[in-house]
Amino acid sequence: MKSNITIQLTEKSKIDTVDFDNLPFGSVYSDHMLECDFINGEWQTPVIKPYAPISLDPAAKIFHYGQSIFEGMKAYKDTEGNTMLFRPLENWKRLNKSAERLVIPQIPEDIFMDGLKKLLEVDNNWIPKNEGSSLYIRPFMFASGIGFHASPADTYKLIICTAPSGAYFAGKVKVLIEEKYARAANGGVGFAKAGGNYAAQFYPTQLAIEKGYNQVIWTDDNSHEYIEEAGAMNVFIRINDTLITSPTSDRILDGITRKSVIQIAKDLKIDVEVRKISVSEVIAAAQSGSLKEMFGAGTAAVISPIAGFGYQGTDYDLPKLETPFANTIKKAITDIQTNKSKDPYGWRVMI
């Protein structure tokens, strides 16, 4: 059954002020946003309205107890002008998984999907057509109910905003393997896309930047013996011709790009191992020359190659390969996303 959606169109679009040939990532916003409130135990009618600031009471619990979760998605246009999403139901499922952990009411599929599709119809002209560009989509939910008592809120808000963004070129990054700080702990919220997870990353990341690195490779919270994630991305490590990534857990995000990389790699006949990998194994591989690649996987960059890493005062450079797995897998994924190839998995959703 289709959701009822109220639509309030902007009086004047700002699209003519945007240079679509020079788009930064995630800092130019489309004309409209979707907003839906959870009041008296049920979700209300979603509203698509002009993009604008929101008003909240100073006692709103988002400010005091951090009930806030989000997702990252993209919409694409192909050469024929068709609009596509990539595995959107996976984002919806993960948003609800995050919601459950933070005691935020789960969002029904029809409100999420119907609202998202209608928002993309309303702001369809904001989806860039340039090669490598996309419309970044940010759904987020937070506690809007008020009170200084430490308990879940009684009202919540879902908002979906969109931002036309150019190609995300992070370049090859140099990372520091973390020995002291932890991104997440067993029994915690590391598997959820909770805002606080990212806030807690900023300080150790800043320390790494001050040492000349771009990002942090997170290790387990107990012994710091095992590789877990790369910055805000899942991490893949290639030793010889085998691609290795950590299994998901309480501490590790079940990345949608991660799952796609694993599937594509297997279908390309690349050996894939989902297992714990120790820092000592990576160091030994680097010293022996069997460490071929490391890369992060996530929505923004799809795949972000790692040029080298530091550990205990020593830097290790990765070799420059003629045909790295990272490039081959990234092309396979982006070709599906932009309708340049067949989609045997049913990942591409036309709007």
N, C-alpha and C positions, 0 to 999 in steps of 0.2 A: 504494500500500500504506500503510495507516495505521500511524503510529508507536505503539510501546508507550509508555505513559506511566504512571508510578507516581504515585498520588495519596495524600497524607497530609493529612487535613483538620484544621483547627484545632479544639481542644477547645471553645473559646468564642469566638464572633464578637464583634468590637468595633463592629459596625455600629450598634448602638443608641446609641452614644456620639457619633455623627456628626450634625451639623445639616446636612441636605442642602439647606436653604434658604439657607445662608450658607457656601458652600464656597469656600475660597481656591484658587488655582491650584497644583496639584502639590505640596501639602504635607500632605495627608491620604491615608493609604495603605490599600489594601484588605486583606482577611484573608490572601490567599495570593500566592505568586509562583512562577514557573517557573524551575527551575535545571537546566542541562545542562552536563556537563563534556566536554572533548576530552582524551582520555588515550590514550597509545600509538597515536597516529595515527588515532583514530576517535572519533566522537561517541558518548557513552554514552546510556543510557536517560534521557529527561527526567523530572524529578521536580517535581510541583506540591506545595508544602509551605507551612506557615504563614509569613507575612512575618516576617522576623527578620534580625538582623545576620549578616554572613558573616565567617568567620575566614580570615585569610590570613597566610602567612609574611612576616616583615619583608623578606625577600629576593625576594618576588614581583616580577616584572619590570614589572608595571603601575606600581609606585611609582618605578621607576628609569628606565625607557625609554619609558613612555607609550603602550604598545600598548593603546589603549582607543577604542572606537567605539560609537555609539548611534544610535537612531532615535526619532522622535516620531510617535505615532499616536493615534487616538481611536476609541472605540466609542460608539454612540448607541442610544437607544431611541425608537421611534415611539409614536404614541398608542395603538397596539394592543399595545404591550409587546414588539414584535419587536426583536431586537438586530442591529445592522449595523456593519460596518467600511467604511472608505472607501479604496479602491485599495490593499489590504494587500500585494499582490504587488509593487507598486512599492517599498514599504518593504523587503521582503525582498531584492529585487534590489539596491537601493542599499546595504543593509547588507553584502551580499557584495562589492559594488564597493569599499566602504570597507575591508572585511576584506582583500581582495587587496592594496590599496595599503600596508597596515600589516603584511603577512605574518601575518595571523590566518587560521586555517582557515575556509573558507566553510561556512555552515550549510545543510544540506539543506532543501528546501522543505517536506518532510513534517514534519520536526522543528519548524520555525518555525510553519507554519500550523496543524498539528494541535495543537501545544502551546498556541498562542495561543487557538485556538477552545475547547479544553478548559478553559483558565484562565478564559475569559469565561463558560463554563457554570458553573464552580464558584463564581465570584464575581458571578454575574449580578445579584444583588440590589444590588450596589454601583454599577451603572450608573444614573446619575441620570435621572429622568424630567422634571425641570424644564426649561422652555424655555431654550435656550441652554447648558445644562449637558451634560457628557459625561464619559466615563471616559477620562482620559488614560493612554496606554500607553507605557511606556518599555522597549523591548528594548535591551540593551547587552551587549557582549562585551569581554573584557579578558584580559590575560596573567596567569595564576595561577601559572605555572611559576616556579621560583626560580633565582637566580644573579646575581652582580654583573658578570659578563662581558657586554659590549654585543653581544647577539645576540638573535634571536627566542626566545621561550619555547618549552617543549615541551608545556605544558598550558595550556588556556584554559577560560574559563567564559562561558556564555550565561545571562543572567538576564532575565526579563521581569517588571516590576513594574507595578502599575496604581494610579491615583490619581483618585478622583472629584473633578471640578473644576467650579466654577461658570462662568458666562459670562465670557469673557476680554475685559474692557473696558480697553484700554490708553488710550482717549481719543485725541484727535489729538495727535501728538507733534511736537516741534520738534527738528530734527536739525542736526548740524554736518558739513559736507563736509570729509573728512579730507585734509590736505595733506602730512603727514609719515609717519604710520604706515601700514602695509599689513596687511590681513587675511591675504593669501596671495600666493604668488609662482608664476610659471611653473615647472612641474616639481615643485611641492610637493604638499601634501595638501588644498588649499582645496576641492576637489570632494568630499572625503570628510567624513563626520560624525565627525571625530576630536575627542576631548575637548580636545586641546591647541589646536585652532583657536579654541575658545571661551575658554580660559584666556588666550590671547594677546590677545583682544579687550578684556579687562576694563580694562587700564591706559589705553589711549587713550579708551575709553568713559568712564572715570572722569574723565579730564581734561576731556572734553566736558561732563559733568554739572556739574563745578565752574564751567564757563563759562555755565551756565544752559540747557543743551540736554539732551534726553532720550536721544538716541542719536547714533550716527555713521553717515554715509553713506561707505562705503568706496570708494576710488578705486584705480586700477591701481597696482601696486607700482613700476613703472619711472618714469613721468612724473607720476603723480597727475592725469592729464588726463581720464581716462574714469571715469564712474560705474559701480560694480560691484554692491554689495549695500547693504542698509539694516540695520544692526545684525546680527542673526542671521537676517535674512529676505532673500528676493529683492526687488528694487525695480522698480516700474513708474512710468513718467513719461508723463503725458498732455500733449501739445502740440496745441492746437486739439482736433480730434476723433480724433487718432491716439494709440494706446497703444504705448509703446516700452519694451522691456526688453532687458537685455544678453544676449548668447548665453552659454551655459554653456561652461566651459573648465576648465583645471587649477585656476583660482582661484575659480570660481563654482559653488556647489552646484546640482545639478540638482533643484530643489525640486518636490515632488509638487503642492503648491498652485500653484506657478508654472505648471506644465504645465496644470493644470486651469483657471487663469485665462485662459491663452492660448486654450484650446479654447472655453471659454464665450464669451469676447469675440468670437472669430471667428464663432461661431454667432449672436451678437447683432448681427452685421453691423458690429461695431466694427473699424476698421482697426487691425491689429496689426503692428508692425515689431520683429523680433528682430535687433538690431544694436547696435554700439557707440554710445554717446551721450556726448558730451564735457561736461565741466563748463561750458565756455564756451557750448555750445548751450543748456544749461539756464538759465544766467544771462541770455543774450540773450532767451530765451523769457519769463523772468520780467519782464524790463525792458519787453518789448513787449506784455505782457498775454496772450500766447498759451499760457503755462504754466498749465494748468487744474487738474491734480491730480498728486500723488505719493503712492504708498502702498507699504507693505511687504506681502509675501505669505508666509505660513508656517502651520504646523499649529496653533499655539496660538491666534492671533487670527483666522486665515484671512486677513483683510485688515486692515491697520492704517493708517488715513489719516495723512498728514503735513500738518501745519498750516502749516509754514514751515521755512526752512533758513537757516543761516548760512554765509558763505564770505568769507574774507579781511577779517573785521571788519564785514561788512555783512549785515544780516538781510533776508530776502525772505519775505513772507507770500503764501500761496496763497489764491485767491478762495474764497468760500463759495458752493457751487453748490447749486441746488435738487435736481437729480437727478444726483449724481456717478456716474461709471462704477463706482467702488469699491463703493457700496451695492448697485447693480444686480447686479454680478458676485458679490458676497458672498452675496446672497440666493439667487441661482441655485445656487451651490455648496452652501450649507447646507441648502437645500430638498432637494437630492439626498441629502446625507448623512443627513438625518433622515426620509427617505421621505415628504416632503410633495409631491414632484413626480415625474414619470417620470424614468427614468435611461436615456437613449438610448445612453450610452457603456459601460454595464456596469461602472461604477465602484463601485456599492454591492454589498457582499457580505453576505448574510444569514447569521447564525450559527444 
